[in-house]
Amino acid sequence: MNTYYTGNLIVDTCTFTNESGEVTDPTTVTLEFTFLPSLVSTTWTVTSGQITKVSTGVYSANIDTTGQEGSCQLVWTGTGACQAVTVDTFGIQSTSV
């Protein structure tokens, strides 16, 4: 698990592949991320503007860690033309010495 300092803007990327292993666009892409231990949870979609389509089947989002410490769990979900779920986690630590 990667660890970052609080206040960083983390770019998280997800690549969706179909059952044949081909990179494919889902019909719908959502990203739910939760900061732990605060349990602050947010859900984004491509149509809401916070998720960027990088190329076919590849999506990214910028996660602001300002004011957070602990960890962040991200769940990318694709539905429709490509049904897939990917989970990612990163740590967040204070910059105090």
Wavefront OBJ file of the C-alpha trace (Angstrom):
o trace
v 0.000 0.000 0.000
v 1.352 3.416 -0.974
v 1.386 6.133 1.675
v 1.108 9.882 1.010
v 1.228 12.992 3.166
v -2.044 14.718 4.029
v -2.740 17.580 1.644
v -1.566 15.767 -1.484
v -3.789 15.433 -4.533
v -3.649 11.729 -5.438
v -4.402 10.631 -9.008
v -6.000 7.167 -8.976
v -6.449 5.320 -12.272
v -8.534 2.271 -13.181
v -8.418 0.144 -16.326
v -11.518 -1.914 -17.137
v -11.177 -5.158 -19.083
v -13.864 -7.557 -20.255
v -13.879 -11.323 -19.692
v -11.579 -11.744 -22.731
v -9.008 -9.373 -21.231
v -9.684 -6.599 -23.749
v -9.668 -3.020 -22.455
v -13.326 -1.961 -22.657
v -15.531 0.987 -21.711
v -18.259 0.149 -19.210
v -21.663 1.700 -19.832
v -21.459 3.343 -16.399
v -18.367 4.068 -14.294
v -18.557 5.027 -10.617
v -15.908 5.615 -7.987
v -16.716 5.413 -4.289
v -13.950 6.332 -1.895
v -13.952 6.286 1.884
v -11.443 7.880 4.237
v -10.729 5.744 7.310
v -11.085 6.087 10.251
v -13.332 9.149 9.672
v -15.702 7.130 7.423
v -16.203 10.166 5.157
v -17.500 8.577 1.944
v -18.000 10.093 -1.522
v -19.377 8.653 -4.778
v -18.554 10.084 -8.205
v -19.590 9.214 -11.773
v -18.176 10.156 -15.165
v -21.217 12.342 -15.843
v -20.680 14.288 -12.598
v -17.351 15.537 -13.955
v -14.953 14.274 -11.258
v -13.882 11.181 -13.220
v -11.880 11.661 -16.416
v -11.852 9.193 -19.304
v -8.169 8.885 -20.238
v -8.671 6.454 -23.139
v -10.819 3.420 -23.965
v -11.471 1.618 -20.679
v -9.081 3.826 -18.675
v -10.434 6.328 -16.141
v -8.825 8.537 -13.499
v -9.848 10.763 -10.597
v -8.039 13.255 -8.367
v -8.496 12.526 -4.648
v -7.784 15.448 -2.286
v -6.302 14.219 1.014
v -6.371 17.601 2.772
v -7.360 17.183 6.420
v -7.321 13.377 6.259
v -5.121 10.848 8.074
v -5.300 7.066 8.116
v -6.198 5.446 4.818
v -8.463 5.755 1.822
v -10.283 2.847 0.168
v -11.387 3.341 -3.442
v -13.916 1.113 -5.218
v -14.189 1.533 -9.000
v -17.306 -0.096 -10.494
v -18.131 -0.632 -14.154
v -21.573 -1.810 -15.266
v -23.325 -2.626 -18.532
v -20.926 -3.294 -21.417
v -18.133 -4.176 -18.968
v -19.093 -5.403 -15.514
v -16.089 -5.158 -13.192
v -15.068 -3.973 -9.716
v -11.585 -2.871 -8.660
v -10.521 -1.941 -5.118
v -7.490 0.204 -4.272
v -6.207 1.499 -0.925
v -3.590 4.066 0.055
v -2.357 5.428 3.372
v -2.328 9.066 4.478
v 0.026 10.363 7.150
v 0.529 13.672 8.897
v 3.382 15.972 7.896
v 4.133 16.897 11.524
v 7.548 15.908 12.833
l 1 2 3 4 5 6 7 8 9 10 11 12 13 14 15 16 17 18 19 20 21 22 23 24 25 26 27 28 29 30 31 32 33 34 35 36 37 38 39 40 41 42 43 44 45 46 47 48 49 50 51 52 53 54 55 56 57 58 59 60 61 62 63 64 65 66 67 68 69 70 71 72 73 74 75 76 77 78 79 80 81 82 83 84 85 86 87 88 89 90 91 92 93 94 95 96 97
